[in-house]
Amino acid sequence: MSNDAQACDVISEDDNWKRSKWLTGWLWFMLIMTAFNIPVTFLMTDAIIAQNPKLSPPLIYTLIVLSVISVLSLVLIFKQKLIGVWLFAFVMTSAFLINFYSMGLVSALFGLTGAAILFFLLKKGGANSAWSRLS
């Protein structure tokens, strides 16, 4: 990829390195959607249980806590902290297990889509990737 093409794909600076606009956009999207999901899930607990009786209130509250941890992990990834990636991996693993128990394999795997996109965007760029800049 030429320098001109790379210049079109950057948005944030840290020293001489710039984060991809795709990664920045995906992080913002995930942050907004996850933050929105927290109060909605809390307010809709009864409706969620009515739709899926396997989800008990403790499991739903666990998902809410995992969403709060997810928001924290995304903020840490924005700040280029590796601990954010590990927190996010913990959240995704826990959510996968809850989803697998309550909704089955297909839904649980579908829930990993966002994590796969995030991992791809962090690794995109090879030696100059966002992943290589995490500390």
DODRENNU-115646 format. One record per atom (N, C-alpha, C): residue in three letters; x, y, z. Coordinates in steps of 0.02 Angstrom, whole numbers, plus 50000, padded with zeros to 5 digits. Layout:
BEGIN
alaXYZ;...
END
This chain:
BEGIN
met500434994250000;met500005000050000;met500455006250000;ser500295011049959;ser500705017149954;ser500575021650013;asn501025026550022;asn500945031350077;asn500315035450069;asp500125037050006;asp499505040749994;asp498895036750016;ala498895030250001;ala498335026050021;ala498305025350097;gln498895024850129;gln498905024350202;gln498675030950233;ala498835036550204;ala498635042950231;ala497885043750230;cys497545040650182;cys496815041050179;cys496495036650231;asp496865032150262;asp496595027250307;asp496785028550380;val496905034850397;val497125036450465;val496675041850495;ile496645041850561;ile496235046950593;ile496545049750657;ser496845045750699;ser497105048050763;ser497855047250766;glu498195051950798;glu498915051750802;glu499145050050872;asp499695046350877;asp500055045150939;asp500785044850919;asp501165049850937;asp501835050850913;asp501815051350836;asn502125046550801;asn502115046850728;asn501655041450698;trp501295037950740;trp500855032650717;trp500135035150716;lys499755032850666;lys499055034950660;lys498605028850657;arg498055029050695;arg497575023550697;arg497125023850636;ser496945018050610;ser496505017350552;ser495825020450567;lys495545023750517;lys494865026450525;lys494355020850533;trp494485015050503;trp494035009350510;trp494035006650581;leu494615006250611;leu494655004050681;leu494325009150727;thr494465015450716;thr494155020650757;thr493405020550750;gly493155019950690;gly492435019650679;gly492115013650712;trp492445007850707;trp492175001750737;trp492175002350813;leu492705005150842;leu492725006050914;leu492165010650938;trp492055016150902;trp491515020750920;trp490835017350914;phe490735013550860;phe490095010050851;phe489975005150908;met490485001150925;met490414996350979;met490294999751046;leu490655005151058;leu490585008851121;leu489875011651129;ile489615014751077;ile488945017751079;ile488415012251087;met488455006951048;met487955001651051;met487974998051118;thr488564996851145;thr488614993351209;thr488354997751265;ala488535004151264;ala488285008751316;ala487525009351312;phe487245009451252;phe486515009751243;phe486185003351268;asn486514997751259;asn486244991251278;asn486174990451354;ile486574993751393;ile486564992851466;ile485884994851496;pro485655001051487;pro485005002751517;pro484414999251484;val484464997951418;val483924994451384;val483834987451412;thr484384983851421;thr484344977051449;thr484064977251519;phe484284982051559;phe484034982651628;phe483284983951629;leu483054988551587;leu482344990351585;leu481904984951554;met482194980851512;met481804975751476;met481914968651503;thr482154968051565;thr482304961551594;thr481704956751590;asp481114959151610;asp480524954751610;asp480344952451539;ala480394956951491;ala480234955051422;ala480744950051395;ile481374950851414;ile481894946251391;ile481764939351420;ile481584938951484;ile481444932551516;ile480824929351484;ala480324933351467;ala479724930651435;ala479894927551367;gln480364930551331;gln480564927951265;gln481014921851271;asn481434921751324;asn481904916251332;asn481924914251406;pro481524909351425;pro481484907351495;pro482134904551525;lys482604902451482;lys483244900051508;lys483664905751538;leu483524911951518;leu483884917651546;leu483544919851610;ser483864918551666;ser483604920651730;ser483844927751746;pro483534931151793;pro483784937851811;pro484534938051828;pro484804933151866;pro485524933451879;pro485954933151815;leu485734929251766;leu486114928951703;leu486054935551665;ile485474938651666;ile485394945051633;ile485814950451667;tyr485814950351734;tyr486224955251769;tyr486964953951757;thr487154947751748;thr487844946051731;thr488014949051662;leu487554948451615;leu487664951451548;leu487724959051552;ile487344962151597;ile487394969451606;ile488074971251633;val488314967551683;val488984968851711;val489514967751657;leu489424962551617;leu489894961351562;leu489884967051511;ser489304969951500;ser489264975751455;ser489644981751483;val489594982851548;val489974988251580;val490724987051573;ile490934980851584;ile491644979151575;ile491844980051502;ser491394978451456;ser491534979351385;ser491654986651368;val491244991151395;val491334998351384;val492025000351409;leu492204998151470;leu492864999651498;leu493414996951453;ser493334990851428;ser493854987951385;ser493924991851320;leu493374994151291;leu493414998051229;leu493765004751240;val493635007851297;val493985014151313;val494735012751320;leu494915007251351;leu495625005451358;leu495935004051290;ile495565000851245;ile495834999651178;ile495935006351142;phe495465010951151;phe495545017751122;phe496205020751147;lys496375019551210;lys496985022251239;lys497585017851226;gln497505012951182;gln498035008451160;gln498335004351217;lys497905001851260;lys498114997651316;lys497924990351302;leu498424986051307;leu498324978951293;leu497824975751341;ile497794978151402;ile497324975351451;ile496604976051426;gly496464981051385;gly495794981851356;gly495614976051311;val496094973551273;val495974967851229;val495834961651271;trp496214960651325;trp496104954851368;trp495444955251404;leu495254961151427;leu494594961951458;leu494044960451408;phe494124962951347;phe493634961751295;phe493584954251280;ala494144950751278;ala494144943551266;ala493784939951323;phe493874942151385;phe493524939351442;phe492764940251434;val492564946351416;val491854947851406;val491564943451351;met491904942851295;met491654938951239;met491604931551256;thr492084928951293;thr492074921951313;thr491484920651360;ser491394925051409;ser490844924351456;ser490164924951422;ala490094929951378;ala489464930851342;ala489334924851296;phe489864922251265;phe489774916351222;phe489484910551262;leu489754909351322;leu489504903751363;leu488774904851384;ile488604910951404;ile487904912351423;ile487444911551362;asn487654914251305;asn487244913651244;asn487174906351221;phe487714902651227;phe487694895551208;phe487194891851253;tyr487204893151317;tyr486744889951364;tyr486014891951350;ser485904898351337;ser485224900751332;ser484924900651262;met485344901151210;met485064901751142;met485354896851092;gly485884893251109;gly486154888351064;gly486794890751029;leu487084886150992;leu487734887350961;leu487724892850908;val487224892850865;val487204897650809;val487184904850836;ser486744906150884;ser486704912850914;ser487344914650950;ala487634909850985;ala488254911251021;ala488824912950973;leu488864909350918;leu489374910850868;leu489254917550834;phe488624919150820;phe488454925550790;phe488674931250837;gly488634930250902;gly488844935250950;gly489594936750948;leu489974932350919;leu490704933350913;leu490904937450852;thr490424939350810;thr490574942950749;thr490934949550763;gly490674953350812;gly490984959850828;gly491704959050852;ala491824953850892;ala492504952650916;ala492964950750858;ala492714946850810;ala493124944950753;ala493304951050711;ile492814955550701;ile492954961650662;ile493464965950699;leu493384966650765;leu493854970650804;leu494564967650800;phe494624961150807;phe495274957850803;phe495594959050734;phe495194958250682;phe495444959350614;phe495704966550606;leu495314971450630;leu495514978450623;leu496124980150665;leu496204976850723;leu496794977950764;leu497414975050730;lys497344969450696;lys497914966150663;lys498064968950594;lys497584972350564;lys497674975150496;lys498264979950495;gly498714978950449;gly499274983550441;gly499944980350456;gly499944973950475;gly500574970450485;gly500994973350541;ala501614975150525;ala502074977750575;ala501864984650600;asn501454988150562;asn501224994750582;asn500494994550606;ser500264988850630;ser499574987950650;ser499444991150718;ala498804992050733;ala498614994550800;ala498814989550854;trp498794983050837;trp498984977950884;trp499704978950908;ser500144980750861;ser500854981650878;ser500964987850921;arg500464992250925;arg500524998450964;arg500214997751034;leu499904992251048;leu499604991351115;leu500144990351166;ser500064993451224;ser500574992751277;ser500264990351341;
END
